[in-house]
Every structure is written in C-alpha cells, then in structure tokens.
Amino acid sequence: MNTLVIAEHDNRSLKGSTLNTLGAAAQLGGEVHLLVAGLDCGGAVAEAAALPGVSKVLVADADAYQHQLAESLSRLVADLGKNYTHILAPAGSAGKNLMPRVAALLDVAQLSDIVGVVSPSTFRRPIYAGNAIATVQSLDPVVVATVRVSAFDPQPAQGGDATIQTLDVVHETGTVRFVGEELAVSDRPDLGSARIVVSGGRGLGSGENFALIESLADKLGAAVGASRAAVDAGFVANDRQVGQTGKIVAPELYVAVGISGAIQHLAGMKDSKVIVAINKDEEAPIFQVADYGLVADLFEAVPELERAL
C-alpha cells in the first residue's frame, strides 16, 4: 500500500498544509511519496526530502508546472496515481481544483474534506455544513481524497532522508495559460495556519470600522478573518472569509467580534481550541459554541480589551 501526497508550495518552500496532509497519510500505513511539481523548485524539494515519513520525493520540474495549473498537473497526477492505492492533497483552493480532475481521469470517486481515517478504505468527513460527520467507504482501487488540514496534526519538518526521483514526463494541455496573479502581502500570520485568529462580522457596520479588528489582531499577533456577511457587504476582501465557502481554521484561539454565528460561519471555525465571542445580542448562535462570551457593544468592548492587553 503506497500513498502519493501532492505538495503545496511556491517553488521556494513547502506550505504548512503539506505537513498536515502527511499527518493523514501516516495513518494509512505503507510508503508515502511526495510529489513536488513546479519550476526551479529546488528549495521546496530540499525541504520535502527532509520530511520524516516520506520515503521518496517525485520531482516534476518544468515550465508546464510553474504555476501548478490543474489542467496540466491533473494529467501528471493521474498518470502517476495508477501505481498508488491513495492520492491525497490538502483541501484548499488548489486541491479542490485539482483532485476532482484526477478522480475523473482515473474513473474513480473523490472523497472530499476528510477529517478522520478509520481504515485504508474508510474515512470520516463532514456533511450538512459540519453539523454531522459521515463515515464513508471507498470501493475503488485508488482512493482520491482531499484532506481538511485543521483535522490532522502536522508531521515534523526535519529528520527525514528521502530519495529524490526526477520525472521526465511533461503533461501540458495547451487549453489554458497563466495570465497573472495578485498576491495579498501582509505582515500578519497566514489565516489558514495562524495560532490566533480575530474575525469581524456585519456588526462592525463598515469597512472603516474593521480597523478595530486589525488593531486587536496586531496586538495579539493574530491573523484577521471575517464572516461571509462582512465580505458580501464589502468590508474586507474575500480572502479573509472564514466559513464553509471560505477558509476552514482551527487556531488555538478564535475571537469572533460582531459575528452572529450563522451555520455557514460555524462550519469554518468551530474546531478552534478556545472560542471567544463578543456580541451585543445575547441570543446570537455564536454563544452556543463559544467557550467565553461577552454580551457587550463591540465598539466599547474591543478598545477596552486592547487597552487591557
């Protein structure tokens, strides 16, 4: 039984989500191989080779994989995947784009957002916005799955000595081309992997008032998140959205300010270790999952909290 894990990286270094996905792969048993596809990705390959539990790093270094476009990468993964019993990728935007294509090319079903491994063929995954956990079994010869990274502990980043195999096969569809990208640059931690997250909701009233959230986050060394209502209202960009249709987070501390606690939002943060809610509506659903709740006007409570810190 062999597992192929698709590495997320920026051609220079691996992203933390790869380590969590390897945590899921470790529970399957057997050998674990890691695919690093990119261009001039030597830095990421060196990090991959040092990961404990990875016996082989497969390297696809070519122009076609510079931006890891799913249309080209899926053909490579499907070609390699015929030799594996499991193919795993983080359940981020890249994995959600890639893995359904891989499953289709292999003519198997895809298991989405797994949060637990029961056996090599049986897994747990959330349904109904996380209000229930389904146990599902795959009868396909190859299990293609995306992994909810917040549900698995990351593997150590050092201590391994994997062999490196360079792949010569290049799959380029020619049906799409990379035009450009705009990357948000911030000194704050990445929302998906931060230890502390401070999120604001529609209760803030405007984008200008979101400065309260950003100031508190800076004081705590936290990432900034938002509810879908705040994003839809134009208060902040959608890359900060936490929830079922945004990012799934599970930090050590989650502070929800002016967020009522719609099911869609709770699905993205209720696995946080400690949840603190500030809302003037004592009937707000967020208080049902909060470890600490403060019924107060956020415009008074947040500045007071910041002064106390």
Contacts in CASP RR format, 6 or more apart in sequence:
PFRMAT RR
TARGET T0000
AUTHOR 0000-0000-0000
METHOD contacts of the structure
MODEL  1
MNTLVIAEHDNRSLKGSTLNTLGAAAQLGGEVHLLVAGLDCGGAVAEAAA
LPGVSKVLVADADAYQHQLAESLSRLVADLGKNYTHILAPAGSAGKNLMP
RVAALLDVAQLSDIVGVVSPSTFRRPIYAGNAIATVQSLDPVVVATVRVS
AFDPQPAQGGDATIQTLDVVHETGTVRFVGEELAVSDRPDLGSARIVVSG
GRGLGSGENFALIESLADKLGAAVGASRAAVDAGFVANDRQVGQTGKIVA
PELYVAVGISGAIQHLAGMKDSKVIVAINKDEEAPIFQVADYGLVADLFE
AVPELERAL
1 28 0 8 1.000
1 29 0 8 1.000
1 30 0 8 1.000
1 31 0 8 1.000
1 85 0 8 1.000
1 86 0 8 1.000
1 120 0 8 1.000
2 30 0 8 1.000
2 31 0 8 1.000
2 32 0 8 1.000
2 33 0 8 1.000
2 83 0 8 1.000
2 84 0 8 1.000
2 85 0 8 1.000
2 86 0 8 1.000
3 25 0 8 1.000
3 28 0 8 1.000
3 29 0 8 1.000
3 30 0 8 1.000
3 31 0 8 1.000
3 32 0 8 1.000
3 33 0 8 1.000
3 84 0 8 1.000
3 85 0 8 1.000
3 86 0 8 1.000
3 87 0 8 1.000
3 88 0 8 1.000
4 33 0 8 1.000
4 34 0 8 1.000
4 35 0 8 1.000
4 58 0 8 1.000
4 77 0 8 1.000
4 80 0 8 1.000
4 81 0 8 1.000
4 84 0 8 1.000
4 86 0 8 1.000
4 87 0 8 1.000
4 88 0 8 1.000
5 18 0 8 1.000
5 21 0 8 1.000
5 22 0 8 1.000
5 25 0 8 1.000
5 32 0 8 1.000
5 33 0 8 1.000
5 34 0 8 1.000
5 35 0 8 1.000
5 54 0 8 1.000
5 87 0 8 1.000
5 88 0 8 1.000
5 89 0 8 1.000
6 21 0 8 1.000
6 35 0 8 1.000
6 37 0 8 1.000
6 73 0 8 1.000
6 77 0 8 1.000
6 87 0 8 1.000
6 88 0 8 1.000
6 89 0 8 1.000
6 90 0 8 1.000
6 95 0 8 1.000
6 98 0 8 1.000
7 14 0 8 1.000
7 18 0 8 1.000
7 34 0 8 1.000
7 35 0 8 1.000
7 36 0 8 1.000
7 37 0 8 1.000
7 44 0 8 1.000
7 48 0 8 1.000
8 14 0 8 1.000
8 15 0 8 1.000
8 16 0 8 1.000
8 17 0 8 1.000
8 18 0 8 1.000
8 89 0 8 1.000
8 90 0 8 1.000
8 94 0 8 1.000
8 95 0 8 1.000
9 15 0 8 1.000
9 18 0 8 1.000
9 36 0 8 1.000
9 38 0 8 1.000
9 41 0 8 1.000
9 44 0 8 1.000
10 44 0 8 1.000
11 38 0 8 1.000
11 39 0 8 1.000
11 40 0 8 1.000
11 41 0 8 1.000
11 42 0 8 1.000
11 43 0 8 1.000
11 44 0 8 1.000
11 66 0 8 1.000
12 41 0 8 1.000
12 43 0 8 1.000
12 44 0 8 1.000
13 43 0 8 1.000
13 44 0 8 1.000
13 47 0 8 1.000
14 44 0 8 1.000
14 47 0 8 1.000
14 48 0 8 1.000
15 90 0 8 1.000
16 149 0 8 1.000
16 154 0 8 1.000
16 193 0 8 1.000
17 90 0 8 1.000
17 92 0 8 1.000
17 149 0 8 1.000
17 193 0 8 1.000
18 34 0 8 1.000
18 48 0 8 1.000
18 90 0 8 1.000
19 51 0 8 1.000
19 154 0 8 1.000
19 155 0 8 1.000
19 156 0 8 1.000
19 157 0 8 1.000
20 90 0 8 1.000
20 147 0 8 1.000
20 149 0 8 1.000
20 150 0 8 1.000
20 152 0 8 1.000
20 153 0 8 1.000
20 154 0 8 1.000
20 155 0 8 1.000
21 88 0 8 1.000
21 89 0 8 1.000
21 90 0 8 1.000
21 147 0 8 1.000
21 149 0 8 1.000
21 152 0 8 1.000
22 32 0 8 1.000
22 34 0 8 1.000
22 51 0 8 1.000
22 53 0 8 1.000
22 54 0 8 1.000
22 154 0 8 1.000
22 155 0 8 1.000
23 152 0 8 1.000
23 153 0 8 1.000
23 154 0 8 1.000
23 155 0 8 1.000
24 88 0 8 1.000
24 114 0 8 1.000
24 116 0 8 1.000
24 117 0 8 1.000
24 147 0 8 1.000
24 151 0 8 1.000
24 152 0 8 1.000
25 32 0 8 1.000
25 86 0 8 1.000
25 88 0 8 1.000
26 32 0 8 1.000
26 53 0 8 1.000
26 155 0 8 1.000
27 116 0 8 1.000
27 117 0 8 1.000
27 152 0 8 1.000
28 86 0 8 1.000
28 117 0 8 1.000
28 120 0 8 1.000
29 120 0 8 1.000
31 55 0 8 1.000
31 56 0 8 1.000
32 53 0 8 1.000
32 54 0 8 1.000
32 55 0 8 1.000
33 54 0 8 1.000
33 55 0 8 1.000
33 56 0 8 1.000
33 57 0 8 1.000
33 58 0 8 1.000
33 84 0 8 1.000
34 48 0 8 1.000
34 51 0 8 1.000
34 54 0 8 1.000
34 56 0 8 1.000
34 57 0 8 1.000
34 58 0 8 1.000
34 162 0 8 1.000
35 57 0 8 1.000
35 58 0 8 1.000
35 60 0 8 1.000
35 76 0 8 1.000
35 77 0 8 1.000
35 80 0 8 1.000
36 44 0 8 1.000
36 45 0 8 1.000
36 48 0 8 1.000
36 57 0 8 1.000
36 58 0 8 1.000
36 59 0 8 1.000
36 60 0 8 1.000
37 59 0 8 1.000
37 60 0 8 1.000
37 61 0 8 1.000
37 65 0 8 1.000
37 68 0 8 1.000
37 73 0 8 1.000
37 76 0 8 1.000
38 44 0 8 1.000
38 60 0 8 1.000
38 61 0 8 1.000
38 62 0 8 1.000
38 65 0 8 1.000
38 66 0 8 1.000
38 68 0 8 1.000
39 61 0 8 1.000
39 62 0 8 1.000
39 63 0 8 1.000
39 65 0 8 1.000
39 66 0 8 1.000
40 61 0 8 1.000
41 59 0 8 1.000
41 61 0 8 1.000
42 59 0 8 1.000
42 61 0 8 1.000
45 57 0 8 1.000
45 59 0 8 1.000
45 164 0 8 1.000
47 157 0 8 1.000
48 54 0 8 1.000
48 57 0 8 1.000
48 162 0 8 1.000
49 57 0 8 1.000
49 160 0 8 1.000
49 161 0 8 1.000
49 162 0 8 1.000
49 163 0 8 1.000
49 164 0 8 1.000
50 157 0 8 1.000
50 158 0 8 1.000
50 159 0 8 1.000
50 160 0 8 1.000
50 161 0 8 1.000
50 162 0 8 1.000
51 155 0 8 1.000
51 156 0 8 1.000
51 157 0 8 1.000
51 158 0 8 1.000
51 159 0 8 1.000
51 160 0 8 1.000
51 162 0 8 1.000
52 155 0 8 1.000
52 156 0 8 1.000
52 158 0 8 1.000
52 159 0 8 1.000
52 160 0 8 1.000
53 155 0 8 1.000
53 160 0 8 1.000
53 162 0 8 1.000
54 160 0 8 1.000
54 162 0 8 1.000
55 162 0 8 1.000
55 163 0 8 1.000
56 162 0 8 1.000
56 163 0 8 1.000
56 164 0 8 1.000
56 165 0 8 1.000
57 162 0 8 1.000
57 163 0 8 1.000
57 164 0 8 1.000
57 165 0 8 1.000
58 80 0 8 1.000
58 165 0 8 1.000
58 167 0 8 1.000
59 164 0 8 1.000
59 165 0 8 1.000
59 166 0 8 1.000
59 167 0 8 1.000
60 76 0 8 1.000
60 167 0 8 1.000
60 169 0 8 1.000
60 170 0 8 1.000
61 166 0 8 1.000
62 170 0 8 1.000
64 72 0 8 1.000
64 170 0 8 1.000
64 171 0 8 1.000
64 172 0 8 1.000
65 72 0 8 1.000
65 73 0 8 1.000
65 76 0 8 1.000
65 170 0 8 1.000
66 178 0 8 1.000
67 178 0 8 1.000
67 181 0 8 1.000
68 94 0 8 1.000
69 176 0 8 1.000
69 178 0 8 1.000
70 94 0 8 1.000
70 95 0 8 1.000
70 97 0 8 1.000
70 98 0 8 1.000
70 101 0 8 1.000
71 101 0 8 1.000
71 173 0 8 1.000
71 174 0 8 1.000
71 175 0 8 1.000
71 176 0 8 1.000
72 171 0 8 1.000
72 172 0 8 1.000
72 173 0 8 1.000
72 174 0 8 1.000
73 98 0 8 1.000
73 171 0 8 1.000
74 98 0 8 1.000
74 101 0 8 1.000
74 102 0 8 1.000
74 105 0 8 1.000
75 105 0 8 1.000
75 171 0 8 1.000
75 173 0 8 1.000
76 167 0 8 1.000
76 169 0 8 1.000
76 170 0 8 1.000
76 171 0 8 1.000
77 87 0 8 1.000
77 98 0 8 1.000
77 102 0 8 1.000
78 101 0 8 1.000
78 102 0 8 1.000
78 105 0 8 1.000
78 106 0 8 1.000
79 169 0 8 1.000
79 171 0 8 1.000
80 167 0 8 1.000
81 87 0 8 1.000
81 102 0 8 1.000
81 106 0 8 1.000
81 142 0 8 1.000
82 106 0 8 1.000
82 142 0 8 1.000
84 142 0 8 1.000
85 120 0 8 1.000
85 141 0 8 1.000
85 142 0 8 1.000
85 143 0 8 1.000
86 120 0 8 1.000
86 142 0 8 1.000
86 143 0 8 1.000
86 145 0 8 1.000
87 99 0 8 1.000
87 102 0 8 1.000
87 142 0 8 1.000
87 143 0 8 1.000
87 144 0 8 1.000
87 145 0 8 1.000
88 145 0 8 1.000
88 146 0 8 1.000
88 147 0 8 1.000
89 95 0 8 1.000
89 98 0 8 1.000
89 99 0 8 1.000
89 145 0 8 1.000
89 146 0 8 1.000
89 147 0 8 1.000
90 146 0 8 1.000
90 147 0 8 1.000
90 149 0 8 1.000
91 112 0 8 1.000
91 113 0 8 1.000
91 146 0 8 1.000
91 147 0 8 1.000
91 148 0 8 1.000
91 149 0 8 1.000
91 248 0 8 1.000
92 146 0 8 1.000
92 149 0 8 1.000
95 146 0 8 1.000
96 112 0 8 1.000
96 146 0 8 1.000
99 110 0 8 1.000
99 144 0 8 1.000
99 145 0 8 1.000
99 146 0 8 1.000
100 110 0 8 1.000
102 110 0 8 1.000
102 144 0 8 1.000
103 109 0 8 1.000
103 110 0 8 1.000
103 144 0 8 1.000
106 142 0 8 1.000
106 144 0 8 1.000
108 138 0 8 1.000
108 140 0 8 1.000
108 141 0 8 1.000
108 142 0 8 1.000
108 143 0 8 1.000
108 144 0 8 1.000
109 138 0 8 1.000
109 140 0 8 1.000
109 144 0 8 1.000
110 144 0 8 1.000
110 145 0 8 1.000
110 146 0 8 1.000
111 123 0 8 1.000
111 125 0 8 1.000
111 136 0 8 1.000
111 138 0 8 1.000
111 143 0 8 1.000
111 144 0 8 1.000
111 145 0 8 1.000
111 146 0 8 1.000
112 125 0 8 1.000
112 145 0 8 1.000
112 146 0 8 1.000
113 125 0 8 1.000
113 126 0 8 1.000
113 146 0 8 1.000
113 147 0 8 1.000
113 148 0 8 1.000
114 123 0 8 1.000
114 124 0 8 1.000
114 125 0 8 1.000
114 145 0 8 1.000
114 146 0 8 1.000
114 147 0 8 1.000
114 148 0 8 1.000
114 151 0 8 1.000
115 124 0 8 1.000
115 125 0 8 1.000
115 126 0 8 1.000
115 133 0 8 1.000
115 148 0 8 1.000
115 151 0 8 1.000
116 123 0 8 1.000
116 124 0 8 1.000
116 125 0 8 1.000
116 151 0 8 1.000
116 152 0 8 1.000
117 123 0 8 1.000
117 124 0 8 1.000
118 124 0 8 1.000
118 135 0 8 1.000
120 143 0 8 1.000
121 137 0 8 1.000
121 138 0 8 1.000
121 139 0 8 1.000
121 143 0 8 1.000
122 135 0 8 1.000
122 136 0 8 1.000
122 137 0 8 1.000
122 138 0 8 1.000
123 135 0 8 1.000
123 136 0 8 1.000
123 137 0 8 1.000
123 138 0 8 1.000
123 145 0 8 1.000
124 133 0 8 1.000
124 134 0 8 1.000
124 135 0 8 1.000
124 136 0 8 1.000
125 133 0 8 1.000
125 134 0 8 1.000
125 136 0 8 1.000
125 148 0 8 1.000
126 132 0 8 1.000
126 133 0 8 1.000
126 134 0 8 1.000
126 148 0 8 1.000
126 267 0 8 1.000
127 133 0 8 1.000
127 134 0 8 1.000
129 244 0 8 1.000
129 263 0 8 1.000
129 264 0 8 1.000
129 266 0 8 1.000
129 267 0 8 1.000
130 244 0 8 1.000
130 267 0 8 1.000
130 270 0 8 1.000
131 263 0 8 1.000
131 267 0 8 1.000
148 248 0 8 1.000
149 248 0 8 1.000
150 192 0 8 1.000
150 248 0 8 1.000
150 249 0 8 1.000
150 250 0 8 1.000
150 271 0 8 1.000
151 250 0 8 1.000
151 271 0 8 1.000
184 237 0 8 1.000
184 239 0 8 1.000
188 194 0 8 1.000
188 217 0 8 1.000
188 218 0 8 1.000
188 221 0 8 1.000
188 222 0 8 1.000
188 223 0 8 1.000
188 224 0 8 1.000
189 195 0 8 1.000
189 196 0 8 1.000
189 221 0 8 1.000
189 222 0 8 1.000
189 223 0 8 1.000
190 223 0 8 1.000
191 197 0 8 1.000
191 223 0 8 1.000
191 224 0 8 1.000
191 225 0 8 1.000
191 239 0 8 1.000
191 240 0 8 1.000
191 242 0 8 1.000
191 247 0 8 1.000
191 249 0 8 1.000
192 223 0 8 1.000
192 247 0 8 1.000
192 248 0 8 1.000
192 249 0 8 1.000
194 222 0 8 1.000
194 223 0 8 1.000
194 249 0 8 1.000
194 251 0 8 1.000
195 222 0 8 1.000
195 251 0 8 1.000
195 252 0 8 1.000
195 253 0 8 1.000
196 217 0 8 1.000
196 220 0 8 1.000
196 221 0 8 1.000
196 222 0 8 1.000
196 223 0 8 1.000
196 251 0 8 1.000
196 252 0 8 1.000
196 253 0 8 1.000
196 254 0 8 1.000
196 255 0 8 1.000
197 222 0 8 1.000
197 223 0 8 1.000
197 224 0 8 1.000
197 225 0 8 1.000
197 242 0 8 1.000
197 249 0 8 1.000
197 251 0 8 1.000
197 253 0 8 1.000
197 254 0 8 1.000
197 255 0 8 1.000
197 269 0 8 1.000
197 272 0 8 1.000
198 213 0 8 1.000
198 216 0 8 1.000
198 217 0 8 1.000
198 220 0 8 1.000
198 222 0 8 1.000
198 223 0 8 1.000
198 224 0 8 1.000
198 225 0 8 1.000
198 255 0 8 1.000
198 257 0 8 1.000
199 213 0 8 1.000
199 224 0 8 1.000
199 225 0 8 1.000
199 226 0 8 1.000
199 227 0 8 1.000
199 242 0 8 1.000
199 254 0 8 1.000
199 255 0 8 1.000
199 256 0 8 1.000
199 257 0 8 1.000
199 259 0 8 1.000
199 269 0 8 1.000
200 210 0 8 1.000
200 213 0 8 1.000
200 225 0 8 1.000
200 226 0 8 1.000
200 227 0 8 1.000
200 230 0 8 1.000
200 256 0 8 1.000
200 257 0 8 1.000
200 258 0 8 1.000
200 259 0 8 1.000
201 226 0 8 1.000
201 227 0 8 1.000
201 229 0 8 1.000
201 230 0 8 1.000
201 235 0 8 1.000
201 256 0 8 1.000
201 257 0 8 1.000
201 258 0 8 1.000
201 259 0 8 1.000
202 227 0 8 1.000
202 229 0 8 1.000
202 230 0 8 1.000
202 233 0 8 1.000
202 235 0 8 1.000
202 258 0 8 1.000
202 259 0 8 1.000
202 260 0 8 1.000
203 230 0 8 1.000
203 258 0 8 1.000
203 259 0 8 1.000
203 298 0 8 1.000
204 210 0 8 1.000
204 212 0 8 1.000
204 213 0 8 1.000
204 230 0 8 1.000
204 235 0 8 1.000
204 257 0 8 1.000
204 258 0 8 1.000
204 298 0 8 1.000
205 233 0 8 1.000
205 235 0 8 1.000
206 235 0 8 1.000
207 234 0 8 1.000
207 235 0 8 1.000
207 236 0 8 1.000
209 235 0 8 1.000
209 299 0 8 1.000
210 226 0 8 1.000
210 230 0 8 1.000
210 235 0 8 1.000
210 236 0 8 1.000
212 257 0 8 1.000
212 298 0 8 1.000
212 299 0 8 1.000
212 302 0 8 1.000
212 303 0 8 1.000
213 224 0 8 1.000
213 225 0 8 1.000
213 226 0 8 1.000
213 257 0 8 1.000
213 302 0 8 1.000
214 224 0 8 1.000
215 306 0 8 1.000
216 222 0 8 1.000
216 255 0 8 1.000
216 257 0 8 1.000
216 302 0 8 1.000
216 305 0 8 1.000
216 306 0 8 1.000
216 309 0 8 1.000
217 223 0 8 1.000
217 224 0 8 1.000
219 306 0 8 1.000
219 309 0 8 1.000
220 253 0 8 1.000
220 255 0 8 1.000
220 309 0 8 1.000
222 253 0 8 1.000
222 255 0 8 1.000
223 251 0 8 1.000
224 236 0 8 1.000
224 240 0 8 1.000
225 236 0 8 1.000
225 240 0 8 1.000
225 241 0 8 1.000
225 242 0 8 1.000
226 235 0 8 1.000
226 236 0 8 1.000
226 240 0 8 1.000
226 241 0 8 1.000
226 242 0 8 1.000
227 241 0 8 1.000
227 242 0 8 1.000
227 243 0 8 1.000
227 259 0 8 1.000
227 260 0 8 1.000
227 261 0 8 1.000
227 262 0 8 1.000
227 265 0 8 1.000
228 241 0 8 1.000
228 243 0 8 1.000
228 245 0 8 1.000
228 246 0 8 1.000
228 262 0 8 1.000
228 264 0 8 1.000
228 265 0 8 1.000
229 260 0 8 1.000
229 262 0 8 1.000
230 236 0 8 1.000
231 237 0 8 1.000
231 238 0 8 1.000
231 240 0 8 1.000
231 241 0 8 1.000
238 246 0 8 1.000
241 247 0 8 1.000
242 248 0 8 1.000
242 249 0 8 1.000
242 265 0 8 1.000
242 268 0 8 1.000
242 269 0 8 1.000
243 264 0 8 1.000
243 265 0 8 1.000
243 266 0 8 1.000
243 267 0 8 1.000
243 268 0 8 1.000
243 269 0 8 1.000
244 263 0 8 1.000
244 264 0 8 1.000
244 265 0 8 1.000
244 267 0 8 1.000
244 268 0 8 1.000
245 264 0 8 1.000
246 268 0 8 1.000
247 268 0 8 1.000
248 267 0 8 1.000
248 268 0 8 1.000
248 269 0 8 1.000
248 271 0 8 1.000
249 268 0 8 1.000
249 269 0 8 1.000
249 272 0 8 1.000
250 269 0 8 1.000
250 271 0 8 1.000
250 272 0 8 1.000
250 273 0 8 1.000
251 272 0 8 1.000
251 273 0 8 1.000
252 272 0 8 1.000
252 273 0 8 1.000
252 274 0 8 1.000
253 272 0 8 1.000
253 273 0 8 1.000
253 274 0 8 1.000
253 276 0 8 1.000
254 269 0 8 1.000
254 272 0 8 1.000
254 274 0 8 1.000
254 275 0 8 1.000
254 276 0 8 1.000
255 276 0 8 1.000
255 277 0 8 1.000
255 278 0 8 1.000
256 269 0 8 1.000
256 275 0 8 1.000
256 276 0 8 1.000
256 277 0 8 1.000
256 278 0 8 1.000
256 279 0 8 1.000
256 286 0 8 1.000
256 290 0 8 1.000
257 278 0 8 1.000
257 279 0 8 1.000
257 298 0 8 1.000
257 302 0 8 1.000
258 278 0 8 1.000
258 279 0 8 1.000
258 280 0 8 1.000
258 298 0 8 1.000
259 265 0 8 1.000
259 277 0 8 1.000
259 279 0 8 1.000
259 284 0 8 1.000
259 286 0 8 1.000
260 279 0 8 1.000
260 281 0 8 1.000
260 284 0 8 1.000
260 285 0 8 1.000
260 286 0 8 1.000
261 284 0 8 1.000
261 285 0 8 1.000
261 286 0 8 1.000
261 289 0 8 1.000
262 285 0 8 1.000
263 285 0 8 1.000
266 285 0 8 1.000
266 286 0 8 1.000
266 289 0 8 1.000
269 275 0 8 1.000
270 289 0 8 1.000
274 291 0 8 1.000
274 292 0 8 1.000
275 289 0 8 1.000
275 290 0 8 1.000
275 291 0 8 1.000
275 292 0 8 1.000
276 290 0 8 1.000
276 291 0 8 1.000
276 292 0 8 1.000
276 293 0 8 1.000
276 294 0 8 1.000
277 284 0 8 1.000
277 286 0 8 1.000
277 287 0 8 1.000
277 290 0 8 1.000
277 292 0 8 1.000
277 293 0 8 1.000
277 294 0 8 1.000
278 293 0 8 1.000
278 294 0 8 1.000
278 296 0 8 1.000
278 298 0 8 1.000
278 301 0 8 1.000
278 302 0 8 1.000
278 305 0 8 1.000
279 286 0 8 1.000
279 287 0 8 1.000
279 293 0 8 1.000
279 294 0 8 1.000
279 295 0 8 1.000
279 298 0 8 1.000
280 295 0 8 1.000
280 296 0 8 1.000
280 297 0 8 1.000
280 298 0 8 1.000
281 295 0 8 1.000
282 295 0 8 1.000
287 293 0 8 1.000
294 301 0 8 1.000
END
